[in-house]
Amino acid sequence: MGAGKSTLAACIARKLGFRFIDTDKYIENKYQQTVSQYIDVHGIEAFRLAEHEVLLDIVKLNYCVVATGGGLPCYHNNMDIINAHGFSVYIRFDPAFLFQRLKNSKNIRPLVKGMNDTELLDFITHTLSEREKNYLRAHHIIDSVNIKTHMVLKPVYEYLNRQ
C-alpha cells in the first residue's frame, strides 16, 4: 500500500503496449462499489475472496501489466497463481518511507482510514512484516526509493524474451 504500484505499472504497460489493469479498479467495476464500500458492506474476508476471483479472471488475459492491491498476493495462494501466469515484481520500501507516502497521500485507504500517525506506522510495520514472506517470492525485487521505469522494464523484457 502506497508503494506506487499502480503508477509504475501503468507506465510499464504503456511502454510495452500492453493493457494496464489495477485489481482494485477491476473490483470496483465488477461489483459497482468502491473498495471501501465493498469492505464496509461485505467485510475484509469477502474482499480477499473477490480479489482472488478477479485474479483468476485476469490471468486468462494476455499482454497485461497488473497492479495488485497490497494484500492480494498474501491470500488464497494468489502468489502461486501470479508467479505461474506471469512475471512478478516486488517494490520493497521500508515502513518509514511508506508511512510518509501514505500520510501525505490524498487517497484515503480503507484499511488505514481514521488512524493517527502512531497507529499508521505500527500498522504498516506489522502488515509489511506479515506480508513480506509472500512478496519475497516475486520473480524480481527492487529496493529503491527512487525507482525508475527502466529498473522494471529490463527484467520484464528479459522475461518476455524467454517466453
MODELLER restraints for C-alpha pairs under 7 A, 6 or more apart:
rsr = mdl.restraints
at = mdl.atoms
rsr.add(forms.Gaussian(group=physical.xy_distance, feature=features.Distance(at['CA:1:A'], at['CA:70:A']), mean=5.15, stdev=0.5))
rsr.add(forms.Gaussian(group=physical.xy_distance, feature=features.Distance(at['CA:2:A'], at['CA:98:A']), mean=6.02, stdev=0.5))
rsr.add(forms.Gaussian(group=physical.xy_distance, feature=features.Distance(at['CA:2:A'], at['CA:101:A']), mean=6.07, stdev=0.5))
rsr.add(forms.Gaussian(group=physical.xy_distance, feature=features.Distance(at['CA:2:A'], at['CA:102:A']), mean=5.69, stdev=0.5))
rsr.add(forms.Gaussian(group=physical.xy_distance, feature=features.Distance(at['CA:3:A'], at['CA:91:A']), mean=6.96, stdev=0.5))
rsr.add(forms.Gaussian(group=physical.xy_distance, feature=features.Distance(at['CA:3:A'], at['CA:98:A']), mean=6.56, stdev=0.5))
rsr.add(forms.Gaussian(group=physical.xy_distance, feature=features.Distance(at['CA:5:A'], at['CA:67:A']), mean=5.66, stdev=0.5))
rsr.add(forms.Gaussian(group=physical.xy_distance, feature=features.Distance(at['CA:6:A'], at['CA:22:A']), mean=6.45, stdev=0.5))
rsr.add(forms.Gaussian(group=physical.xy_distance, feature=features.Distance(at['CA:6:A'], at['CA:67:A']), mean=5.21, stdev=0.5))
rsr.add(forms.Gaussian(group=physical.xy_distance, feature=features.Distance(at['CA:8:A'], at['CA:149:A']), mean=6.86, stdev=0.5))
rsr.add(forms.Gaussian(group=physical.xy_distance, feature=features.Distance(at['CA:9:A'], at['CA:20:A']), mean=6.98, stdev=0.5))
rsr.add(forms.Gaussian(group=physical.xy_distance, feature=features.Distance(at['CA:9:A'], at['CA:65:A']), mean=6.07, stdev=0.5))
rsr.add(forms.Gaussian(group=physical.xy_distance, feature=features.Distance(at['CA:9:A'], at['CA:66:A']), mean=6.52, stdev=0.5))
rsr.add(forms.Gaussian(group=physical.xy_distance, feature=features.Distance(at['CA:9:A'], at['CA:67:A']), mean=5.92, stdev=0.5))
rsr.add(forms.Gaussian(group=physical.xy_distance, feature=features.Distance(at['CA:10:A'], at['CA:20:A']), mean=5.58, stdev=0.5))
rsr.add(forms.Gaussian(group=physical.xy_distance, feature=features.Distance(at['CA:12:A'], at['CA:149:A']), mean=6.70, stdev=0.5))
rsr.add(forms.Gaussian(group=physical.xy_distance, feature=features.Distance(at['CA:12:A'], at['CA:153:A']), mean=6.77, stdev=0.5))
rsr.add(forms.Gaussian(group=physical.xy_distance, feature=features.Distance(at['CA:13:A'], at['CA:19:A']), mean=5.96, stdev=0.5))
rsr.add(forms.Gaussian(group=physical.xy_distance, feature=features.Distance(at['CA:13:A'], at['CA:20:A']), mean=5.52, stdev=0.5))
rsr.add(forms.Gaussian(group=physical.xy_distance, feature=features.Distance(at['CA:13:A'], at['CA:65:A']), mean=5.47, stdev=0.5))
rsr.add(forms.Gaussian(group=physical.xy_distance, feature=features.Distance(at['CA:18:A'], at['CA:63:A']), mean=5.13, stdev=0.5))
rsr.add(forms.Gaussian(group=physical.xy_distance, feature=features.Distance(at['CA:18:A'], at['CA:64:A']), mean=5.20, stdev=0.5))
rsr.add(forms.Gaussian(group=physical.xy_distance, feature=features.Distance(at['CA:18:A'], at['CA:65:A']), mean=6.58, stdev=0.5))
rsr.add(forms.Gaussian(group=physical.xy_distance, feature=features.Distance(at['CA:19:A'], at['CA:63:A']), mean=6.34, stdev=0.5))
rsr.add(forms.Gaussian(group=physical.xy_distance, feature=features.Distance(at['CA:19:A'], at['CA:64:A']), mean=4.63, stdev=0.5))
rsr.add(forms.Gaussian(group=physical.xy_distance, feature=features.Distance(at['CA:19:A'], at['CA:65:A']), mean=6.23, stdev=0.5))
rsr.add(forms.Gaussian(group=physical.xy_distance, feature=features.Distance(at['CA:20:A'], at['CA:64:A']), mean=5.69, stdev=0.5))
rsr.add(forms.Gaussian(group=physical.xy_distance, feature=features.Distance(at['CA:20:A'], at['CA:65:A']), mean=4.97, stdev=0.5))
rsr.add(forms.Gaussian(group=physical.xy_distance, feature=features.Distance(at['CA:20:A'], at['CA:66:A']), mean=5.96, stdev=0.5))
rsr.add(forms.Gaussian(group=physical.xy_distance, feature=features.Distance(at['CA:21:A'], at['CA:64:A']), mean=6.90, stdev=0.5))
rsr.add(forms.Gaussian(group=physical.xy_distance, feature=features.Distance(at['CA:21:A'], at['CA:65:A']), mean=6.25, stdev=0.5))
rsr.add(forms.Gaussian(group=physical.xy_distance, feature=features.Distance(at['CA:21:A'], at['CA:66:A']), mean=4.77, stdev=0.5))
rsr.add(forms.Gaussian(group=physical.xy_distance, feature=features.Distance(at['CA:21:A'], at['CA:67:A']), mean=6.31, stdev=0.5))
rsr.add(forms.Gaussian(group=physical.xy_distance, feature=features.Distance(at['CA:22:A'], at['CA:66:A']), mean=5.75, stdev=0.5))
rsr.add(forms.Gaussian(group=physical.xy_distance, feature=features.Distance(at['CA:22:A'], at['CA:67:A']), mean=4.74, stdev=0.5))
rsr.add(forms.Gaussian(group=physical.xy_distance, feature=features.Distance(at['CA:22:A'], at['CA:68:A']), mean=6.10, stdev=0.5))
rsr.add(forms.Gaussian(group=physical.xy_distance, feature=features.Distance(at['CA:23:A'], at['CA:67:A']), mean=6.26, stdev=0.5))
rsr.add(forms.Gaussian(group=physical.xy_distance, feature=features.Distance(at['CA:23:A'], at['CA:68:A']), mean=5.15, stdev=0.5))
rsr.add(forms.Gaussian(group=physical.xy_distance, feature=features.Distance(at['CA:23:A'], at['CA:69:A']), mean=6.41, stdev=0.5))
rsr.add(forms.Gaussian(group=physical.xy_distance, feature=features.Distance(at['CA:24:A'], at['CA:35:A']), mean=6.60, stdev=0.5))
rsr.add(forms.Gaussian(group=physical.xy_distance, feature=features.Distance(at['CA:24:A'], at['CA:69:A']), mean=6.29, stdev=0.5))
rsr.add(forms.Gaussian(group=physical.xy_distance, feature=features.Distance(at['CA:27:A'], at['CA:54:A']), mean=6.89, stdev=0.5))
rsr.add(forms.Gaussian(group=physical.xy_distance, feature=features.Distance(at['CA:28:A'], at['CA:34:A']), mean=5.06, stdev=0.5))
rsr.add(forms.Gaussian(group=physical.xy_distance, feature=features.Distance(at['CA:28:A'], at['CA:35:A']), mean=6.22, stdev=0.5))
rsr.add(forms.Gaussian(group=physical.xy_distance, feature=features.Distance(at['CA:36:A'], at['CA:110:A']), mean=5.16, stdev=0.5))
rsr.add(forms.Gaussian(group=physical.xy_distance, feature=features.Distance(at['CA:38:A'], at['CA:47:A']), mean=6.86, stdev=0.5))
rsr.add(forms.Gaussian(group=physical.xy_distance, feature=features.Distance(at['CA:39:A'], at['CA:47:A']), mean=6.04, stdev=0.5))
rsr.add(forms.Gaussian(group=physical.xy_distance, feature=features.Distance(at['CA:48:A'], at['CA:72:A']), mean=6.90, stdev=0.5))
rsr.add(forms.Gaussian(group=physical.xy_distance, feature=features.Distance(at['CA:48:A'], at['CA:75:A']), mean=6.91, stdev=0.5))
rsr.add(forms.Gaussian(group=physical.xy_distance, feature=features.Distance(at['CA:51:A'], at['CA:72:A']), mean=6.30, stdev=0.5))
rsr.add(forms.Gaussian(group=physical.xy_distance, feature=features.Distance(at['CA:52:A'], at['CA:76:A']), mean=6.64, stdev=0.5))
rsr.add(forms.Gaussian(group=physical.xy_distance, feature=features.Distance(at['CA:52:A'], at['CA:78:A']), mean=6.65, stdev=0.5))
rsr.add(forms.Gaussian(group=physical.xy_distance, feature=features.Distance(at['CA:59:A'], at['CA:85:A']), mean=6.20, stdev=0.5))
rsr.add(forms.Gaussian(group=physical.xy_distance, feature=features.Distance(at['CA:72:A'], at['CA:78:A']), mean=6.64, stdev=0.5))
rsr.add(forms.Gaussian(group=physical.xy_distance, feature=features.Distance(at['CA:73:A'], at['CA:79:A']), mean=4.63, stdev=0.5))
rsr.add(forms.Gaussian(group=physical.xy_distance, feature=features.Distance(at['CA:73:A'], at['CA:134:A']), mean=6.53, stdev=0.5))
rsr.add(forms.Gaussian(group=physical.xy_distance, feature=features.Distance(at['CA:74:A'], at['CA:131:A']), mean=6.22, stdev=0.5))
rsr.add(forms.Gaussian(group=physical.xy_distance, feature=features.Distance(at['CA:74:A'], at['CA:134:A']), mean=5.84, stdev=0.5))
rsr.add(forms.Gaussian(group=physical.xy_distance, feature=features.Distance(at['CA:79:A'], at['CA:134:A']), mean=6.74, stdev=0.5))
rsr.add(forms.Gaussian(group=physical.xy_distance, feature=features.Distance(at['CA:82:A'], at['CA:88:A']), mean=6.79, stdev=0.5))
rsr.add(forms.Gaussian(group=physical.xy_distance, feature=features.Distance(at['CA:87:A'], at['CA:139:A']), mean=6.15, stdev=0.5))
rsr.add(forms.Gaussian(group=physical.xy_distance, feature=features.Distance(at['CA:88:A'], at['CA:138:A']), mean=4.99, stdev=0.5))
rsr.add(forms.Gaussian(group=physical.xy_distance, feature=features.Distance(at['CA:88:A'], at['CA:139:A']), mean=5.13, stdev=0.5))
rsr.add(forms.Gaussian(group=physical.xy_distance, feature=features.Distance(at['CA:88:A'], at['CA:140:A']), mean=6.37, stdev=0.5))
rsr.add(forms.Gaussian(group=physical.xy_distance, feature=features.Distance(at['CA:89:A'], at['CA:138:A']), mean=5.48, stdev=0.5))
rsr.add(forms.Gaussian(group=physical.xy_distance, feature=features.Distance(at['CA:89:A'], at['CA:139:A']), mean=6.03, stdev=0.5))
rsr.add(forms.Gaussian(group=physical.xy_distance, feature=features.Distance(at['CA:89:A'], at['CA:140:A']), mean=4.79, stdev=0.5))
rsr.add(forms.Gaussian(group=physical.xy_distance, feature=features.Distance(at['CA:89:A'], at['CA:141:A']), mean=5.71, stdev=0.5))
rsr.add(forms.Gaussian(group=physical.xy_distance, feature=features.Distance(at['CA:90:A'], at['CA:135:A']), mean=6.00, stdev=0.5))
rsr.add(forms.Gaussian(group=physical.xy_distance, feature=features.Distance(at['CA:90:A'], at['CA:138:A']), mean=5.91, stdev=0.5))
rsr.add(forms.Gaussian(group=physical.xy_distance, feature=features.Distance(at['CA:90:A'], at['CA:140:A']), mean=6.34, stdev=0.5))
rsr.add(forms.Gaussian(group=physical.xy_distance, feature=features.Distance(at['CA:90:A'], at['CA:141:A']), mean=4.77, stdev=0.5))
rsr.add(forms.Gaussian(group=physical.xy_distance, feature=features.Distance(at['CA:90:A'], at['CA:142:A']), mean=6.23, stdev=0.5))
rsr.add(forms.Gaussian(group=physical.xy_distance, feature=features.Distance(at['CA:91:A'], at['CA:141:A']), mean=6.04, stdev=0.5))
rsr.add(forms.Gaussian(group=physical.xy_distance, feature=features.Distance(at['CA:91:A'], at['CA:142:A']), mean=4.95, stdev=0.5))
rsr.add(forms.Gaussian(group=physical.xy_distance, feature=features.Distance(at['CA:91:A'], at['CA:143:A']), mean=6.31, stdev=0.5))
rsr.add(forms.Gaussian(group=physical.xy_distance, feature=features.Distance(at['CA:92:A'], at['CA:141:A']), mean=6.90, stdev=0.5))
rsr.add(forms.Gaussian(group=physical.xy_distance, feature=features.Distance(at['CA:92:A'], at['CA:142:A']), mean=5.92, stdev=0.5))
rsr.add(forms.Gaussian(group=physical.xy_distance, feature=features.Distance(at['CA:92:A'], at['CA:143:A']), mean=5.05, stdev=0.5))
rsr.add(forms.Gaussian(group=physical.xy_distance, feature=features.Distance(at['CA:93:A'], at['CA:143:A']), mean=6.53, stdev=0.5))
rsr.add(forms.Gaussian(group=physical.xy_distance, feature=features.Distance(at['CA:93:A'], at['CA:144:A']), mean=6.92, stdev=0.5))
rsr.add(forms.Gaussian(group=physical.xy_distance, feature=features.Distance(at['CA:93:A'], at['CA:145:A']), mean=6.76, stdev=0.5))
rsr.add(forms.Gaussian(group=physical.xy_distance, feature=features.Distance(at['CA:95:A'], at['CA:121:A']), mean=6.96, stdev=0.5))
rsr.add(forms.Gaussian(group=physical.xy_distance, feature=features.Distance(at['CA:95:A'], at['CA:124:A']), mean=5.91, stdev=0.5))
rsr.add(forms.Gaussian(group=physical.xy_distance, feature=features.Distance(at['CA:95:A'], at['CA:125:A']), mean=5.42, stdev=0.5))
rsr.add(forms.Gaussian(group=physical.xy_distance, feature=features.Distance(at['CA:99:A'], at['CA:120:A']), mean=6.98, stdev=0.5))
rsr.add(forms.Gaussian(group=physical.xy_distance, feature=features.Distance(at['CA:99:A'], at['CA:121:A']), mean=5.79, stdev=0.5))
rsr.add(forms.Gaussian(group=physical.xy_distance, feature=features.Distance(at['CA:99:A'], at['CA:124:A']), mean=6.97, stdev=0.5))
rsr.add(forms.Gaussian(group=physical.xy_distance, feature=features.Distance(at['CA:112:A'], at['CA:120:A']), mean=6.64, stdev=0.5))
